[in-house]
Amino acid sequence: MGDDYNSAVKEMLENFADVYAGQRPVFISRASGRVELIGGHTDYNDGFVIAAAIGNCCWVVGSKRDDDKICLYSELVKEKHKFELSPVCGAARDCKWANYGRGVAALLLREGLALKGANLYITSDIPIGAGLGSSSALEVSLAKAMIHISQPKYEMEPIRLAQICQEAENSYVKSPCGIMDQIVSITGVKDHAILLDCRDLSIKSLPFDSNNCCIMVFNSMVKHEVGGGEYGERREQCEQACAVLSKKYPEVKALRDVNESMLNSSKEQLDSLLFSRASHIIGENARVLAAAEALGRNDSAEFGRLMRESHHSARDLYEISCEQTDFLVEQICQCDGAYGARISGGGFGGAVVALARPDASEKISQKVHKAYGDKFGLDCGIYPVKPWQGTEIIKIK
């Protein structure tokens, strides 16, 4: 472990002691954020996506309580929230951040787990609203913490844990997210990207050669929120398009089942908006599968080309980009050594992800940072990331 890691852990333990005086922490639950390399909005259409867990994490430090209550403390908002463990625990009206924990706890209890009371201290270095999976990492780290403090030897099946965390966000936070973020946060593998089939939830690890290609994340500083209206509208539009297509093609259960020929033959039955939305999803699924093949060949140039196509489709057909993210993609792709870039995550702001030659990353960062500041007066955050392990429990000696 490096000095930075040890220093961060030491600070967490000290902060825990300040918040929960006299309590001794017994473990730390860590869950990674994630970067979506390609596969925008395909997850809730039963499609494919390539993503990777990253080193930016949500951490939960925990200790036991002698009652049946969970006490949460968020370092981000400097606020405590306590609730009683119950399978019918509802959402809090006045403390949205705590609903991630309330939802996870209630759903784990409904799953049959005998949870015990805990004091939990939460901190994170995942930028909020940047499209890097901050909420899923919070859900996963809290779920793992609650399980570990109650049944230390129990390991829930990863996909089931992801489903519970997704349901917590859907039901308690009212955010209609897909399941990709949670699965990647749980199952991420160091030095590998993950190809996820969002229909059967099968995953395939794809080796990622960081010596040949580096991942760079650019935070536009325009915050997006999956629970916002635009994300839900896109999901509804896909469902509407699917309903129209399934009348002609009964085998269609989701847009994942539609090919370009089927879509074109149904153009008269779809209005122009629904046709554009479906076109993006169909094209994006094809790009993801082609990108997986390119990654298998270690063909970063081809992967980058597919990323550029993905962004153009997200901008023009799905309309989830914005001026700032378009500018970032344009500036990155003009740089020597950049393979490609695209908007990542839910869209409407958030992050742009890029692939580049490792020896070019510093110059790309400097050029794009200056251009973005000059254009928008914003200090965009730039994060070089590597595929990392998804989640773990760190025992404190």
Secondary structure, 3 states (H helix, E strand, C coil): CCHHHHHHHHHHHHHHHHHCCCCCCCEEEEEEEEEEEECCCCHHHCCEEEEEEEEEEEEEEEEECCCCEEEEEECCCCEEEEEECCCCCCCCCCCHHHHHHHHHHHHHHHCCCCCCCEEEEEEECCCCCCCCCHHHHHHHHHHHHHHHHHCCCCCCCHHHHHHHHHHHHHHHCCCCCCCHHHHHHHHCCCCEEEEEECCCCCEEEEECCCCCCEEEEEECCCCCCCCCHHHHHHHHHHHHHHHHHHHHCCCCCCHHHCCHHHHHHCHHHCCHHHHHHHHHHHHHHHHHHHHHHHHHCCCHHHHHHHHHHHHHHHHHCCCCCCHHHHHHHHHHHCCCCEEEEEEECCCCCCEEEEEECHHHHHHHHHHHHHHHHHHHCCCCEEEEECCCCCEEEEECC
